[in-house]
C-alpha cells in the first residue's frame, strides 16, 4: 500500500506543480530533494539516537550536495539525487539503525522518489519549454 500511496502522491505533487507552472522555477525540484533527504534526520531525532542522527545528517548532506549541484550546474543531477535516494530507501535499514523510521516509510519514500525522478527526467528530456535544461536563476 505504501508504494501505491508514494507513487500517487509524487504524481499529484509533480503533476500539480507542473500544471500550475511552479516547476519552472529551477529551485523547485532541488528543494524537493533537500526536503526528502531531511525526513530521515527527523526520524533520527524522534528515535533519540545520536549515532543515527549523525549518520542521517551525513547521508542528507550528500543528497543536499547533489541538489545544490543540480541547481547550480546541471539539473540532471537532481534526477540522479531523487533516483539515488529512492534506491537508498531500499537499503537504508542496512546503513543506519534508526529506530524512529516508521515501518512503511522506506517503501513510501522509495516510490515517491523514483516516481518524482522519472517525472523530472521526463520534463527535462521532453518538455519543449525546457529543451534539456531548467531556466536560469531569476528567469521564469
GROMACS elastic network, one bead per residue, 0.5 to 0.9 nm:
[ bonds ]
;  ai    aj funct       b0    kb
    1     4     6  0.52346   500
    1     5     6  0.63108   500
    1     6     6  0.86022   500
    1   104     6  0.87448   500
    1   107     6  0.88150   500
    1   108     6  0.83155   500
    2     5     6  0.51032   500
    2     6     6  0.59373   500
    2     7     6  0.84496   500
    2   104     6  0.61571   500
    2   105     6  0.75429   500
    2   106     6  0.86601   500
    2   107     6  0.57910   500
    2   109     6  0.83663   500
    2   111     6  0.78832   500
    3     6     6  0.51457   500
    3     7     6  0.60612   500
    3     8     6  0.84633   500
    3   104     6  0.89344   500
    3   107     6  0.56231   500
    3   108     6  0.51221   500
    3   109     6  0.81345   500
    3   110     6  0.76566   500
    3   111     6  0.52274   500
    3   112     6  0.78449   500
    4     7     6  0.52405   500
    4     8     6  0.60255   500
    4     9     6  0.84780   500
    4   108     6  0.78122   500
    4   111     6  0.75365   500
    5     8     6  0.50929   500
    5     9     6  0.59472   500
    5    10     6  0.84902   500
    5   108     6  0.67165   500
    5   111     6  0.80702   500
    5   112     6  0.81819   500
    6     9     6  0.51977   500
    6    10     6  0.61402   500
    6    11     6  0.86263   500
    6   107     6  0.77398   500
    6   109     6  0.63027   500
    6   110     6  0.75230   500
    6   113     6  0.81257   500
    6   115     6  0.82032   500
    7    10     6  0.52190   500
    7    11     6  0.62385   500
    7    12     6  0.85824   500
    7   108     6  0.77549   500
    7   109     6  0.89363   500
    7   110     6  0.87638   500
    7   111     6  0.51246   500
    7   112     6  0.51025   500
    7   113     6  0.83638   500
    7   114     6  0.81943   500
    7   115     6  0.58823   500
    7   116     6  0.82542   500
    8    11     6  0.51684   500
    8    12     6  0.60852   500
    8    13     6  0.85963   500
    8   111     6  0.87677   500
    8   112     6  0.78623   500
    8   115     6  0.87139   500
    9    13     6  0.59924   500
    9    14     6  0.83778   500
    9   112     6  0.68099   500
   10    13     6  0.51199   500
   10    14     6  0.58160   500
   10    15     6  0.79194   500
   10   111     6  0.79830   500
   10   112     6  0.50214   500
   10   113     6  0.74828   500
   10   114     6  0.87628   500
   10   115     6  0.60787   500
   10   116     6  0.55965   500
   10   119     6  0.86562   500
   11    14     6  0.52682   500
   11    15     6  0.53984   500
   11    16     6  0.77783   500
   11   112     6  0.82509   500
   11   115     6  0.70616   500
   11   116     6  0.71555   500
   11   119     6  0.78464   500
   12    15     6  0.52245   500
   12    16     6  0.55161   500
   12    17     6  0.81712   500
   13    16     6  0.52025   500
   13    17     6  0.59798   500
   13    18     6  0.83953   500
   13   116     6  0.86055   500
   14    17     6  0.53091   500
   14    18     6  0.60267   500
   14    19     6  0.85052   500
   14    23     6  0.77213   500
   14   116     6  0.66771   500
   14   119     6  0.70159   500
   14   120     6  0.80239   500
   15    18     6  0.50659   500
   15    19     6  0.60257   500
   15    20     6  0.85813   500
   15   119     6  0.83050   500
   16    19     6  0.50424   500
   16    20     6  0.61866   500
   16    21     6  0.84855   500
   16    22     6  0.85718   500
   17    20     6  0.50171   500
   17    21     6  0.59289   500
   17    22     6  0.50025   500
   17    23     6  0.56077   500
   17    24     6  0.88386   500
   18    22     6  0.60324   500
   18    23     6  0.52086   500
   18    24     6  0.75562   500
   19    22     6  0.78142   500
   19    23     6  0.84803   500
   20    23     6  0.78863   500
   21    24     6  0.57289   500
   21    25     6  0.81977   500
   22    25     6  0.61235   500
   22    28     6  0.72908   500
   23    26     6  0.71933   500
   23    27     6  0.83938   500
   23    28     6  0.58544   500
   23    29     6  0.71574   500
   24    27     6  0.84870   500
   24    28     6  0.75822   500
   24   129     6  0.88853   500
   24   130     6  0.85891   500
   24   134     6  0.69918   500
   24   135     6  0.69741   500
   24   139     6  0.88452   500
   24   140     6  0.60998   500
   25    28     6  0.55856   500
   25    29     6  0.83703   500
   25   134     6  0.77215   500
   25   135     6  0.70767   500
   25   136     6  0.86085   500
   25   137     6  0.76576   500
   25   138     6  0.81065   500
   25   139     6  0.76716   500
   25   140     6  0.60101   500
   26    29     6  0.70355   500
   26    30     6  0.76658   500
   26    71     6  0.64839   500
   26    75     6  0.80837   500
   26   134     6  0.56223   500
   26   135     6  0.60260   500
   26   136     6  0.69866   500
   26   137     6  0.64569   500
   26   138     6  0.86358   500
   26   139     6  0.86626   500
   26   140     6  0.83639   500
   27    30     6  0.54898   500
   27    31     6  0.60441   500
   27    32     6  0.87439   500
   27    68     6  0.89690   500
   27    71     6  0.62084   500
   27   137     6  0.78912   500
   28    31     6  0.52777   500
   28    32     6  0.64483   500
   28    33     6  0.89973   500
   29    33     6  0.63514   500
   29    34     6  0.87573   500
   29    67     6  0.80621   500
   29    71     6  0.85311   500
   29    75     6  0.88068   500
   29    78     6  0.69250   500
   29    79     6  0.87512   500
   29   120     6  0.78752   500
   30    33     6  0.50766   500
   30    34     6  0.64208   500
   30    35     6  0.87636   500
   30    64     6  0.80726   500
   30    66     6  0.82695   500
   30    68     6  0.66945   500
   30    69     6  0.88819   500
   30    70     6  0.68122   500
   30    71     6  0.62018   500
   30    75     6  0.83474   500
   30    78     6  0.59915   500
   30    81     6  0.88102   500
   31    34     6  0.50915   500
   31    35     6  0.62061   500
   31    36     6  0.85376   500
   31    64     6  0.87381   500
   31    67     6  0.72591   500
   31    68     6  0.87798   500
   32    35     6  0.51431   500
   32    36     6  0.60212   500
   32    37     6  0.85408   500
   32    67     6  0.86635   500
   32    82     6  0.87006   500
   33    36     6  0.51205   500
   33    37     6  0.61140   500
   33    38     6  0.85922   500
   33    63     6  0.70194   500
   33    64     6  0.69750   500
   33    66     6  0.85734   500
   33    67     6  0.61564   500
   33    78     6  0.72151   500
   33    81     6  0.68996   500
   33    82     6  0.61895   500
   33    85     6  0.84687   500
   33   113     6  0.85503   500
   34    37     6  0.52015   500
   34    38     6  0.62120   500
   34    60     6  0.74838   500
   34    61     6  0.86753   500
   34    63     6  0.68689   500
   34    64     6  0.52763   500
   34    65     6  0.88953   500
   34    67     6  0.67035   500
   34    68     6  0.88812   500
   35    38     6  0.51145   500
   35    39     6  0.68034   500
   35    64     6  0.89101   500
   36    39     6  0.57881   500
   36    40     6  0.81942   500
   36    60     6  0.87520   500
   36    82     6  0.85076   500
   36    85     6  0.83267   500
   36   109     6  0.79978   500
   36   113     6  0.80261   500
   37    40     6  0.64884   500
   37    41     6  0.76848   500
   37    56     6  0.86404   500
   37    57     6  0.89126   500
   37    59     6  0.77889   500
   37    61     6  0.82152   500
   37    63     6  0.64751   500
   37    64     6  0.73559   500
   37    85     6  0.74337   500
   38    41     6  0.51839   500
   38    42     6  0.64856   500
   38    43     6  0.88731   500
   38    56     6  0.81764   500
   38    57     6  0.78812   500
   38    60     6  0.60356   500
   38    61     6  0.89701   500
   38    64     6  0.89514   500
   39    43     6  0.62751   500
   39    44     6  0.86749   500
   39    60     6  0.88399   500
   40    44     6  0.62019   500
   40    45     6  0.87059   500
   40    53     6  0.84377   500
   40    56     6  0.60849   500
   40    57     6  0.83280   500
   40    59     6  0.89747   500
   40    60     6  0.79398   500
   40    98     6  0.82423   500
   40   100     6  0.83319   500
   40   101     6  0.70272   500
   41    44     6  0.50551   500
   41    45     6  0.64209   500
   41    46     6  0.87398   500
   41    52     6  0.81892   500
   41    53     6  0.59629   500
   41    54     6  0.83892   500
   41    55     6  0.85542   500
   41    56     6  0.51898   500
   41    57     6  0.60076   500
   41    59     6  0.89859   500
   41    60     6  0.75022   500
   42    45     6  0.51344   500
   42    46     6  0.63029   500
   42    47     6  0.85976   500
   42    53     6  0.83285   500
   42    56     6  0.88570   500
   42   100     6  0.81822   500
   42   101     6  0.88743   500
   43    47     6  0.59666   500
   43    48     6  0.85258   500
   43    53     6  0.83654   500
   43    56     6  0.89656   500
   43    98     6  0.72233   500
   43    99     6  0.77212   500
   43   101     6  0.53059   500
   43   102     6  0.81293   500
   44    48     6  0.61404   500
   44    49     6  0.60961   500
   44    50     6  0.76522   500
   44    51     6  0.86277   500
   44    52     6  0.56514   500
   44    54     6  0.86320   500
   44    55     6  0.89951   500
   44    56     6  0.71258   500
   44    98     6  0.57689   500
   44    99     6  0.71532   500
   44   100     6  0.55064   500
   44   101     6  0.73736   500
   45    48     6  0.51507   500
   45    49     6  0.68456   500
   45    50     6  0.78983   500
   45    52     6  0.84117   500
   45    53     6  0.64145   500
   45   100     6  0.73934   500
   46    49     6  0.82393   500
   46    99     6  0.82428   500
   46   100     6  0.53365   500
   46   101     6  0.84380   500
   47    52     6  0.83774   500
   47    53     6  0.88193   500
   47    98     6  0.65481   500
   47    99     6  0.50366   500
   47   101     6  0.75553   500
   48    52     6  0.82766   500
   48    53     6  0.80701   500
   48    98     6  0.87604   500
   48    99     6  0.80203   500
   48   100     6  0.75682   500
   49    52     6  0.52439   500
   49    53     6  0.61050   500
   49    54     6  0.87547   500
   49    97     6  0.88382   500
   49    98     6  0.72445   500
   49    99     6  0.78307   500
   49   100     6  0.86201   500
   50    54     6  0.62397   500
   50    55     6  0.86340   500
   51    54     6  0.53366   500
   51    55     6  0.63101   500
   51    56     6  0.86142   500
   51    96     6  0.87095   500
   51    97     6  0.85469   500
   51    98     6  0.87008   500
   52    55     6  0.50816   500
   52    56     6  0.59597   500
   52    57     6  0.84651   500
   52    96     6  0.61863   500
   52    97     6  0.62718   500
   52    98     6  0.54653   500
   52    99     6  0.84380   500
   53    56     6  0.51389   500
   53    57     6  0.60841   500
   53    58     6  0.86149   500
   53    98     6  0.80759   500
   54    57     6  0.51268   500
   54    58     6  0.62679   500
   54    59     6  0.87460   500
   55    58     6  0.51410   500
   55    59     6  0.62916   500
   55    60     6  0.86014   500
   55    95     6  0.86431   500
   55    96     6  0.67874   500
   56    59     6  0.50624   500
   56    60     6  0.59776   500
   56    61     6  0.84080   500
   56    96     6  0.75286   500
   56    98     6  0.85858   500
   57    60     6  0.50431   500
   57    61     6  0.60056   500
   57    62     6  0.87812   500
   58    61     6  0.50625   500
   58    62     6  0.65958   500
   59    62     6  0.53116   500
   59    63     6  0.67159   500
   59    64     6  0.87173   500
   60    63     6  0.52141   500
   60    64     6  0.59855   500
   60    65     6  0.84872   500
   61    65     6  0.60088   500
   61    66     6  0.86680   500
   62    65     6  0.50824   500
   62    66     6  0.64918   500
   62    67     6  0.87681   500
   62    81     6  0.89212   500
   63    66     6  0.50628   500
   63    67     6  0.62158   500
   63    68     6  0.86783   500
   63    78     6  0.89768   500
   63    81     6  0.59339   500
   63    82     6  0.83279   500
   63    84     6  0.84191   500
   63    85     6  0.74401   500
   64    68     6  0.61525   500
   64    69     6  0.85156   500
   64    81     6  0.84472   500
   65    68     6  0.51603   500
   65    69     6  0.61008   500
   65    70     6  0.84216   500
   66    69     6  0.50278   500
   66    70     6  0.59096   500
   66    71     6  0.84825   500
   66    77     6  0.59795   500
   66    78     6  0.64720   500
   66    80     6  0.79307   500
   66    81     6  0.59190   500
   67    71     6  0.61525   500
   67    72     6  0.86076   500
   67    75     6  0.84202   500
   67    77     6  0.68922   500
   67    78     6  0.54409   500
   67    81     6  0.67613   500
   67    82     6  0.89017   500
   68    71     6  0.50008   500
   68    72     6  0.60504   500
   68    73     6  0.82532   500
   68    77     6  0.88598   500
   68    78     6  0.84294   500
   69    72     6  0.50706   500
   69    73     6  0.54419   500
   69    74     6  0.66651   500
   69    75     6  0.79025   500
   69    77     6  0.68066   500
   69    78     6  0.80315   500
   70    73     6  0.54613   500
   70    76     6  0.64106   500
   70    78     6  0.50746   500
   70    79     6  0.84180   500
   70    81     6  0.86773   500
   71    74     6  0.65959   500
   71    75     6  0.59859   500
   71    77     6  0.82961   500
   71    78     6  0.76256   500
   71   134     6  0.88310   500
   71   137     6  0.85670   500
   72    75     6  0.79700   500
   72   137     6  0.86135   500
   73    77     6  0.84144   500
   74    77     6  0.58731   500
   74    78     6  0.78966   500
   74   133     6  0.75804   500
   74   134     6  0.86411   500
   75    78     6  0.53512   500
   75    79     6  0.71332   500
   75   124     6  0.80018   500
   75   132     6  0.86422   500
   75   133     6  0.64737   500
   75   134     6  0.66581   500
   76    79     6  0.50622   500
   76    80     6  0.63813   500
   76    81     6  0.86522   500
   76   120     6  0.85196   500
   76   121     6  0.72429   500
   76   124     6  0.76968   500
   76   132     6  0.87065   500
   76   133     6  0.81621   500
   77    81     6  0.60179   500
   77    82     6  0.85708   500
   78    82     6  0.61642   500
   78    83     6  0.85204   500
   78   117     6  0.78357   500
   78   120     6  0.81778   500
   78   121     6  0.89170   500
   79    82     6  0.52183   500
   79    83     6  0.60941   500
   79    84     6  0.82822   500
   79   114     6  0.89878   500
   79   116     6  0.81432   500
   79   118     6  0.75116   500
   79   119     6  0.88024   500
   79   120     6  0.63137   500
   79   121     6  0.60427   500
   80    83     6  0.52078   500
   80    84     6  0.57220   500
   80    85     6  0.83462   500
   80   117     6  0.73865   500
   81    85     6  0.59448   500
   81    86     6  0.84371   500
   81   113     6  0.89010   500
   81   117     6  0.80680   500
   82    85     6  0.51947   500
   82    86     6  0.61803   500
   82    87     6  0.87196   500
   82   112     6  0.89377   500
   82   113     6  0.52297   500
   82   114     6  0.64783   500
   82   115     6  0.87981   500
   82   116     6  0.69563   500
   82   117     6  0.51885   500
   82   118     6  0.88658   500
   83    87     6  0.62396   500
   83    88     6  0.85085   500
   83   110     6  0.83769   500
   83   113     6  0.60599   500
   83   114     6  0.50884   500
   83   115     6  0.83581   500
   83   116     6  0.80953   500
   83   117     6  0.54131   500
   83   118     6  0.79829   500
   84    87     6  0.51136   500
   84    88     6  0.59969   500
   84    89     6  0.86056   500
   84   113     6  0.83562   500
   84   114     6  0.82837   500
   85    89     6  0.61885   500
   85   109     6  0.84774   500
   85   110     6  0.72596   500
   85   113     6  0.66290   500
   85   114     6  0.81168   500
   86    89     6  0.52330   500
   86    90     6  0.72301   500
   86   106     6  0.84152   500
   86   107     6  0.88080   500
   86   109     6  0.65918   500
   86   111     6  0.68907   500
   86   112     6  0.75051   500
   86   114     6  0.53231   500
   86   115     6  0.88346   500
   86   117     6  0.86287   500
   87    90     6  0.55429   500
   87    91     6  0.72780   500
   87    92     6  0.88206   500
   87   110     6  0.65137   500
   87   113     6  0.84797   500
   87   114     6  0.77839   500
   88    91     6  0.53428   500
   88    92     6  0.56611   500
   88    95     6  0.89849   500
   88   106     6  0.87910   500
   88   110     6  0.78663   500
   89    92     6  0.50561   500
   89    93     6  0.79623   500
   89   105     6  0.84851   500
   89   107     6  0.71304   500
   89   108     6  0.89746   500
   89   109     6  0.67640   500
   89   110     6  0.54637   500
   90    93     6  0.76499   500
   90    94     6  0.88916   500
   90   106     6  0.63825   500
   90   107     6  0.72709   500
   90   110     6  0.70015   500
   91    94     6  0.54764   500
   91    95     6  0.66575   500
   91   106     6  0.87067   500
   92    95     6  0.50218   500
   92    96     6  0.61558   500
   92    97     6  0.84703   500
   92   106     6  0.76393   500
   93    96     6  0.56295   500
   93    97     6  0.62249   500
   93    98     6  0.75237   500
   93   106     6  0.85925   500
   94    97     6  0.73002   500
   98   101     6  0.59878   500
   99   102     6  0.80322   500
  101   104     6  0.83242   500
  101   105     6  0.66054   500
  101   106     6  0.81135   500
  102   105     6  0.52850   500
  102   106     6  0.80106   500
  103   106     6  0.72272   500
  103   107     6  0.85179   500
  104   107     6  0.57954   500
  104   108     6  0.62973   500
  104   109     6  0.86474   500
  105   108     6  0.50800   500
  105   109     6  0.58010   500
  105   110     6  0.82757   500
  106   109     6  0.51541   500
  106   110     6  0.58703   500
  106   111     6  0.84725   500
  107   110     6  0.51461   500
  107   111     6  0.61425   500
  107   112     6  0.85506   500
  108   111     6  0.52926   500
  108   112     6  0.61846   500
  108   113     6  0.85916   500
  109   112     6  0.50322   500
  109   113     6  0.59161   500
  109   114     6  0.84223   500
  110   113     6  0.51519   500
  110   114     6  0.59626   500
  110   115     6  0.83083   500
  111   114     6  0.54133   500
  111   115     6  0.59798   500
  111   116     6  0.83970   500
  112   115     6  0.53074   500
  112   116     6  0.59954   500
  112   117     6  0.84905   500
  113   116     6  0.51176   500
  113   117     6  0.60051   500
  113   118     6  0.85969   500
  114   118     6  0.61950   500
  114   119     6  0.85973   500
  115   118     6  0.51361   500
  115   119     6  0.61984   500
  115   120     6  0.86954   500
  116   120     6  0.60792   500
  116   121     6  0.83857   500
  117   120     6  0.52243   500
  117   121     6  0.59806   500
  117   122     6  0.84485   500
  118   121     6  0.50726   500
  118   122     6  0.60650   500
  118   123     6  0.86378   500
  119   122     6  0.50348   500
  119   123     6  0.62382   500
  119   124     6  0.87058   500
  120   124     6  0.61857   500
  120   125     6  0.85281   500
  121   124     6  0.51283   500
  121   125     6  0.60079   500
  121   126     6  0.83539   500
  122   125     6  0.51309   500
  122   126     6  0.56830   500
  122   127     6  0.72807   500
  123   126     6  0.55874   500
  123   127     6  0.50409   500
  123   128     6  0.85805   500
  123   129     6  0.88967   500
  123   130     6  0.74549   500
  123   131     6  0.87444   500
  123   132     6  0.80751   500
  124   127     6  0.62791   500
  124   128     6  0.87993   500
  124   130     6  0.62198   500
  124   131     6  0.66173   500
  124   133     6  0.59037   500
  124   134     6  0.72207   500
  125   128     6  0.86110   500
  125   130     6  0.80721   500
  125   131     6  0.67084   500
  125   132     6  0.52690   500
  125   133     6  0.83025   500
  126   129     6  0.88139   500
  126   130     6  0.79757   500
  126   131     6  0.69207   500
  126   132     6  0.74969   500
  127   130     6  0.57278   500
  127   131     6  0.63395   500
  127   132     6  0.79603   500
  128   131     6  0.53449   500
  128   132     6  0.85213   500
  129   132     6  0.89396   500
  129   134     6  0.86199   500
  129   135     6  0.89351   500
  130   133     6  0.52258   500
  130   134     6  0.55687   500
  130   135     6  0.70109   500
  131   134     6  0.81068   500
  133   136     6  0.86733   500
  134   137     6  0.88415   500
  135   138     6  0.81202   500
  135   139     6  0.59956   500
  135   140     6  0.65704   500
  136   139     6  0.55967   500
  136   140     6  0.80628   500
  137   140     6  0.81287   500
